[in-house]
Amino acid sequence: MLMEKGEIIGIVLQKSEANELQGLIRADEEINIGQLLLIDDSEKLSLVRVENYEFLNEFFDERGDIAKSILKEPSIYEILDMNTIIKATLHLIKKYDHSTTPKPGSFVRKLPEIKSEKDLLSFYGIKSKKGLIEYGALAGSEIPLLLDLNAITMHVGVFGETGSGKSYNMRYLIKLLSNIKIGDNITALPMIVIDANGDYIDLASTNLDIVSRGRGWIKRYILKDPKEQNDIKLTIDLSIFTPRELSEFIMSLKYGEASYNTLQLNFLEQVLANHDSKEYNTLLGTAIGIENLRNEILTMAQNKDIGITTSTARGIASALEIFKNKVISRLQLVNSSASLTENTLEVIWRNRGLAIIDFSAEGSPGIDVLTKQLIVSYITRLIFNYLTKSKYNGNQRFLGFVIEEAQNYIPSVDYPVNANLTKDVLVTLATQGRKFGASLILVSQRPAFIDKYVLSMINTFFFHRIYHEDVRYVMSASGGLPESLTRNLTSLETGHVIVSGLMSIMKSPALVRIPWDARLGSYAGNVERIDLILSEG
């Protein structure tokens, strides 16, 4: 094959076991576990991944006299440094146009310098970049990792502890998905983003140009009066929910999650079921409607044939009052002419739009987890209904749905949040939505708190540094990583990410460096240096 060769940095010593080689690398070379290198065996090239490495020195023996003199004679350091080498375990992941195993004495080279698209195609062994986007750079090189846009509907997970760079990475991904070059045109993947902490709101205002080249529609949805040009007051249509779902939500606001009075719940469900779903926005979306519903329930309780006591009816009436105060009076969330509907999704599709649902304290002051779940459940239903109808009508649509703090909506059994309203519908979107064009992109600092079944539906992972407690859970749910990369998950540098899964053209886990862009790194959710702020005036 025709491909430039990188600089020689070592040699192959021996083959230790299937697809693994031992090599010596010069000590001044900076390498990372997970980094990719080339093996050159008489012009036959192979791609390898650094599985492990250690420093060796021919003079040093911790039991010898030289060890005792190190602290007394600083000049010993120079002797040790001059005779130090790196011994590395290299895992064979790709052979270029041959089937032989590299022999001892083969050169270990850095990845080549890519000077043209032809070089890039040659490196990956592909014929075209059609449908591919360039993401970051493989560690130790300037070669971008190619991601297959057509695999994004198999769902994506972006996981990393606080401060590991996951939100920056998601912003970077949104930028890439907003500037997709197809032929001579720039287009974008239509997206809806659940923004938990204001990490993306600037993309609809001060940093609009980052995502606007391929998009003709960018809006931020908030739960307060709009003041900026691209802000829209978020309202939803309750008719999309079942009587049971609305009853559980209303009772949860009073009693807490999953601890409501079953008798009250069942009776409220029965009362709502007696009404047409088209009435729900008036019945539950206005103060007058709620007052009429309360009176209806209290009146029914006076009929002994109904079998409901007055105290039960008063409990329901109390829950409705709390619902009115939290959701209707304060947030004004419900409207028969909702601001986000299936028609909105069609606008987003046709304009390759970006909708940011701002749950930050600035955009949605006073919103609680339960109400966030109501909104996420509503949007999930809209997406699923819209995409399925479009597909059955012969009009294929695609939509990316990004959910920050995903553990609040699809929790595992170990996470102390009940999400009955969102979990089932998101499971449906994860399992069935892919064939209709839905791409679920889950972002979380604690993947162990995300439902394991949903995690198993994800086929592309972006792993940043994660907590020790999450490693085993994530590996079992994702199908695993090589042991060397798994060990490295808890100590990854900020700005580095392990990419694994169907979107990666590498088809093997790769360590990638994400380029720094100051504008992607300055957003509302980012905390500035405290010492610098305090020193100002």
Buried (B, 14 or more C-beta within 10 A) or exposed (E): EEBEBBEEBBBBBEBEEEEBBBBBBEBEBEBBBBBBBBBBBEEBBBBBBBBBBEEEBEEBEEEEEBEEEEEEEEEBEEBBEEEBBBBBBBBBBBBBEEEEBBBEEBBBBBBBEBEEEEBBBBBBBEEEBEEBBBBBBBBBBEBBBBBBBEBBBBBBBBBBBEEBBBBBBBBBBBBBBBBBEEEEEBBBBBBBBBBBBBBBBBBBBBBBEBBBBBBEBBBBBBBBEBEEEBBBBBBBBBBBBEBBBBBBBBBBBBBEBEEBBEBBBBBBBBBBEEBEBEBBBBBBBBEEBBBEBBEBBBEBBEEEEBEBEEEBBBBBBEBBBBBBBBBBEBBBBBBBEBBBBBEBBBBBBEBBBBBBBBBBEEBBEEBEBBBBBBBBBBBBBBBBBBBBEBBEEEEEBBBBBBBBBBBBBBBBEEBEBBBBBBBBBBBBBBBBBBEBBBBBBBBBBBBBBBBBBBBBBBBBBBBBBBBEEBBEBBBEBBEEBBEBBBBBBBEBBBBBBBBBBBBBBBEBBBBBBBEEEEBBEEBBBBEEEEEEEEEEE
